Amino acid sequence: MKWEKVRLEDCCYSISDGDHQPPPKAQQGIPFVTISNINSMNQLDFSDTMFVPKEYYQSLDEKRKVRKGDVLYSVVGSFGIPVLIKEERPFVFQRHIAILRPKEDIVDSGFLFYTMLSRDFYAKADAVAIGAAQRTVSLGSLRNIKIDVPSLESQKHIADILSAYDDLIENNQKQIKLLEEAAQRLYKEWFVDLRFPGHENTKIVDGVPEGWSRTNINGILTFHRGYDLTKNEMKAGRYPVIGSTSIIGYHNEFKIKGPGIVTGRSGSLGKYQLVWDDFWPHNTSLYISNYKGHNIFFVYSLLQTVDFASLNNGGAIPTLNRNVLSNIEVIEPEKKLQDVFAKIAEPQYQKIKNLEKQNDRLKTARDLLLPKFMSGEVEV
């Protein structure tokens, strides 16, 4: 199979980035995404975004309005994360994200996405990144990176094979979301709407069911700051290193025996992660070090109703000081009812665990194939 080296600039109609000025905020309108809205499966998560007025979106240059088939690529800070746009949906972003519009007669958009997902392409981007505290891949440098491309037919075939793995992962993600929503609906019904088993015969005392109490998060849980690790120490190992929103590396030692719960301390706040295996919580996170007799599945469901992001006391970098957690009041149900809920919810979360494990295997298989395809080692 004959491959050719092509500069990104030569196989794209345009390579631009988002607006360099802070966009006007709105209560509703067009979603405004950041790098933190890119999930671990290289997809955009619109469940928690800010918004901009529709008029602002309409005023943007066309090359900054995302179309189906475009490839986004993070270029500032957490650089090197590609996203393939699979549907027409208006949204905006800032200069931290680049947008590539492929020339269909030269490069298939799916092939370009997987090329930019490969370790080889990341190494090229890493080599041209500048800056220390916030490394940046300039648009000029990105445009000049060369990629290897076979015939369009081969590109599409490679993309089809690799996307089959991603389609299975995406289907599993949808099932995971449904299971999480089912557990959360039950929690809301019992502990927010107070329609728990036996509620008809339970007295309300001081605004809460008899046997329940008002407290704060620090009263029922103990949070602890994660542990330092250098970037080099996270390059290899058996145990996942958990950052503020996801796995950010692997290390040969662990600090916490799984399962455990982690949330963001610095950078991104408000997401809760249920980690099944032994892990190392990174210093950008907080983990629960003491559940004080509470079942982990009850605690995880409870936390979904608590807005840690609102406690940001940082400046440019969102930061959560665990001492302010005492500001969040929660209602603690009686222990017996917590355990009944946990007994119902646990099978749901076990199904989620199995689907997540399956996704890990699928992702590993895809990532093993990816460099073989991109190097031409495996022909199609």
Number of C-alpha atoms within 10 A of each C-alpha: 9 8 14 11 11 16 15 21 21 15 23 19 14 17 21 19 23 18 16 10 8 9 16 9 15 14 9 11 17 22 23 22 20 18 19 16 18 17 14 13 14 16 16 17 15 13 8 12 13 16 19 19 17 15 10 14 20 12 9 13 10 10 16 22 19 21 18 13 20 23 23 24 24 22 25 20 16 14 20 24 20 24 22 21 19 14 11 10 12 15 19 20 22 18 18 20 23 23 25 28 22 23 16 13 10 16 22 23 25 25 24 25 23 22 23 22 20 17 15 15 18 15 12 17 21 15 11 16 21 15 10 8 7 12 16 22 23 16 16 12 17 22 18 14 16 17 19 15 23 19 16 15 11 18 21 18 16 23 20 14 14 21 16 13 18 18 11 15 21 15 13 18 17 12 15 20 12 14 19 17 12 13 21 18 13 18 24 16 12 18 18 14 10 15 14 17 12 8 13 9 7 13 12 12 11 10 10 16 18 14 13 17 16 13 15 16 20 17 14 15 16 16 20 17 20 25 14 12 15 8 9 9 14 17 13 12 14 13 19 24 28 26 25 27 23 19 18 16 21 19 18 15 14 18 14 17 12 14 12 21 22 27 29 29 29 19 18 21 23 21 17 21 19 16 20 15 14 18 24 27 30 27 20 22 26 27 25 18 15 12 15 10 9 15 16 17 23 20 17 17 21 19 18 14 13 15 12 21 16 11 18 19 12 12 7 6 11 17 20 26 14 16 9 14 17 13 12 14 14 19 16 20 17 13 14 9 16 19 15 12 22 22 14 13 21 16 13 18 18 13 15 20 16 13 18 17 13 15 21 13 14 17 18 13 13 17 17 11 16 21 18 12 20 24 14 15 10 13 11 12
